[in-house]
Protein backbone atom coordinates (compact mmCIF):
# COMPACT_ATOMS: atom_id res chain seq x y z
CA UNK A 1 0.00 0.00 0.00
CA UNK A 2 1.14 3.57 -0.61
CA UNK A 3 0.31 6.90 0.97
CA UNK A 4 -2.03 7.67 -1.95
CA UNK A 5 -5.11 6.14 -0.32
CA UNK A 6 -4.70 7.87 3.01
CA UNK A 7 -7.08 10.45 4.46
CA UNK A 8 -4.92 13.28 5.85
CA UNK A 9 -6.86 15.48 8.26
CA UNK A 10 -5.85 18.91 9.57
CA UNK A 11 -6.16 19.93 13.21
CA UNK A 12 -5.39 22.97 15.36
CA UNK A 13 -5.18 23.91 19.03
CA UNK A 14 -8.94 23.66 19.38
CA UNK A 15 -8.72 19.93 18.51
CA UNK A 16 -5.93 18.96 20.90
CA UNK A 17 -8.19 17.20 23.42
CA UNK A 18 -9.61 14.92 20.71
CA UNK A 19 -6.26 14.07 19.02
CA UNK A 20 -3.87 14.08 22.00
CA UNK A 21 -4.01 10.35 22.79
CA UNK A 22 -3.79 9.41 19.10
CA UNK A 23 -0.56 11.41 18.82
CA UNK A 24 0.87 9.90 22.02
CA UNK A 25 0.00 6.33 20.93
CA UNK A 26 1.48 6.78 17.44
CA UNK A 27 4.65 8.28 18.92
CA UNK A 28 5.03 5.30 21.28
CA UNK A 29 4.58 2.85 18.41
CA UNK A 30 7.06 4.74 16.23
CA UNK A 31 9.64 4.97 19.03
CA UNK A 32 9.62 1.21 19.52
CA UNK A 33 11.89 0.00 22.33
CA UNK A 34 13.35 3.51 22.64
CA UNK A 35 10.04 4.72 24.09
CA UNK A 36 11.32 3.80 27.56
CA UNK A 37 14.12 6.35 27.27
CA UNK A 38 13.65 8.93 30.07
CA UNK A 39 13.56 11.84 27.63
CA UNK A 40 10.97 10.16 25.38
CA UNK A 41 8.76 9.51 28.39
CA UNK A 42 8.25 13.30 28.52
CA UNK A 43 6.54 13.29 25.12
CA UNK A 44 3.02 14.01 26.50
CA UNK A 45 4.38 17.28 27.94
CA UNK A 46 5.66 18.25 24.48
CA UNK A 47 2.27 17.44 22.93
CA UNK A 48 0.58 19.80 25.39
CA UNK A 49 3.29 22.46 25.01
CA UNK A 50 3.15 22.56 21.21
CA UNK A 51 -0.61 22.06 21.09
CA UNK A 52 -1.04 25.21 23.16
CA UNK A 53 1.03 27.44 20.88
CA UNK A 54 -0.72 30.03 18.74
CA UNK A 55 -0.90 28.79 15.17
CA UNK A 56 -0.36 25.13 16.14
CA UNK A 57 -0.98 22.89 13.13
CA UNK A 58 -1.22 19.10 13.09
CA UNK A 59 -1.94 16.59 10.36
CA UNK A 60 -2.86 12.97 11.01
CA UNK A 61 -2.99 10.31 8.29
CA UNK A 62 -5.75 7.73 8.50
CA UNK A 63 -6.22 4.46 6.66
CA UNK A 64 -9.93 4.01 7.22
CA UNK A 65 -10.40 4.48 10.97
CA UNK A 66 -6.78 3.63 11.80
CA UNK A 67 -4.30 6.47 12.39
CA UNK A 68 -0.94 5.70 10.79
CA UNK A 69 1.13 8.87 11.25
CA UNK A 70 1.18 12.49 12.30
CA UNK A 71 3.18 15.69 11.96
CA UNK A 72 2.89 18.96 13.86
CA UNK A 73 4.48 22.28 14.70
CA UNK A 74 3.78 25.98 15.10
CA UNK A 75 5.03 29.33 13.86
CA UNK A 76 8.03 30.77 15.69
CA UNK A 77 7.69 34.12 17.41
CA UNK A 78 8.79 36.84 14.98
CA UNK A 79 12.32 38.00 15.80
CA UNK A 80 12.87 35.22 18.33
CA UNK A 81 13.76 32.40 15.97
CA UNK A 82 16.28 30.36 17.94
CA UNK A 83 17.94 29.02 14.78
CA UNK A 84 19.45 32.47 14.03
CA UNK A 85 22.51 31.69 16.16
CA UNK A 86 23.48 28.92 13.70
CA UNK A 87 23.64 31.00 10.53
CA UNK A 88 26.09 33.74 9.64
CA UNK A 89 23.50 35.82 7.83
CA UNK A 90 19.77 35.70 8.56
CA UNK A 91 17.80 35.43 5.31
CA UNK A 92 15.80 38.51 4.33
CA UNK A 93 12.61 36.43 4.43
CA UNK A 94 12.77 34.75 7.83
CA UNK A 95 9.26 34.07 9.13
CA UNK A 96 9.67 30.55 10.46
CA UNK A 97 7.53 27.50 11.11
CA UNK A 98 9.00 25.20 13.78
CA UNK A 99 8.42 21.58 12.70
CA UNK A 100 8.30 19.75 16.01
CA UNK A 101 7.31 16.14 15.35
CA UNK A 102 6.82 13.60 12.61
CA UNK A 103 6.01 9.97 13.36
CA UNK A 104 4.80 7.09 11.23
CA UNK A 105 3.67 3.71 12.51
CA UNK A 106 6.42 1.13 11.77
CA UNK A 107 4.04 -0.94 9.61
CA UNK A 108 3.57 2.05 7.28
CA UNK A 109 7.16 3.20 6.84
CA UNK A 110 8.81 3.45 3.41
CA UNK A 111 5.44 3.98 1.75
CA UNK A 112 5.52 7.77 1.32
CA UNK A 113 3.55 8.55 4.48
CA UNK A 114 6.24 10.88 5.90
CA UNK A 115 6.37 12.80 2.64
CA UNK A 116 2.57 13.07 2.41
CA UNK A 117 2.26 14.25 6.02
CA UNK A 118 5.06 16.79 5.70
CA UNK A 119 3.70 18.25 2.47
CA UNK A 120 0.17 18.41 3.91
CA UNK A 121 1.46 20.21 7.02
CA UNK A 122 3.27 22.82 4.93
CA UNK A 123 0.70 23.44 2.21
CA UNK A 124 -0.57 27.02 2.28
CA UNK A 125 1.81 28.08 5.08
CA UNK A 126 2.58 31.81 5.21
CA UNK A 127 6.07 31.32 6.68
CA UNK A 128 9.22 31.62 4.57
CA UNK A 129 11.31 28.99 6.37
CA UNK A 130 10.92 25.83 8.38
CA UNK A 131 13.27 24.61 11.11
CA UNK A 132 13.50 21.23 12.80
CA UNK A 133 15.75 19.10 14.95
CA UNK A 134 16.91 15.57 14.07
CA UNK A 135 18.74 13.26 16.46
CA UNK A 136 22.32 13.09 15.11
CA UNK A 137 22.31 9.31 15.67
CA UNK A 138 19.66 8.97 12.93
CA UNK A 139 21.49 9.86 9.69
CA UNK A 140 18.84 8.22 7.48
CA UNK A 141 16.20 10.55 8.89
CA UNK A 142 18.51 13.51 8.33
CA UNK A 143 19.01 12.36 4.71
CA UNK A 144 15.25 12.23 4.19
CA UNK A 145 14.95 15.86 5.27
CA UNK A 146 17.86 16.81 3.02
CA UNK A 147 15.93 15.33 0.07
CA UNK A 148 13.14 17.80 0.86
CA UNK A 149 15.54 20.76 0.85
CA UNK A 150 16.64 20.99 4.47
CA UNK A 151 20.27 21.74 5.27
CA UNK A 152 22.09 21.18 8.51
CA UNK A 153 23.18 24.50 10.02
CA UNK A 154 24.43 23.31 13.41
CA UNK A 155 23.91 21.03 16.39
CA UNK A 156 21.96 21.65 19.58
CA UNK A 157 21.07 19.93 22.86
CA UNK A 158 17.89 21.80 23.85
CA UNK A 159 17.53 20.11 27.25
CA UNK A 160 20.18 18.63 29.56
CA UNK A 161 18.63 15.15 29.22
CA UNK A 162 17.91 15.30 25.50
CA UNK A 163 20.00 13.87 22.68
CA UNK A 164 22.16 16.10 20.50
CA UNK A 165 20.19 17.19 17.46
CA UNK A 166 21.13 18.45 14.02
CA UNK A 167 19.53 21.86 13.45
CA UNK A 168 18.03 21.80 9.96
CA UNK A 169 16.59 24.71 8.02
CA UNK A 170 14.69 24.85 4.70
CA UNK A 171 12.87 27.39 2.58
CA UNK A 172 9.17 26.98 1.90
CA UNK A 173 7.84 25.54 -0.27
CA UNK A 174 9.91 22.38 0.10
CA UNK A 175 11.58 20.62 -2.83
Secondary structure, DSSP 8 states (H G I E B T S, - for coil): --GGG-EEEEE-GGGHHHHHHHHHHHHHHHHGGGGGSTTGGGHHHHHHHHHTSTT-EEEEEEETTEEEEEEEEEE--TT--GGGGG-SS--SS--EEEEEEEEE-GGGTTTTHHHHHHHHHHTT---SEEEEEEETT-HHHHHHHHHTT-EEEEEE--STTS--EEEEEEESS--
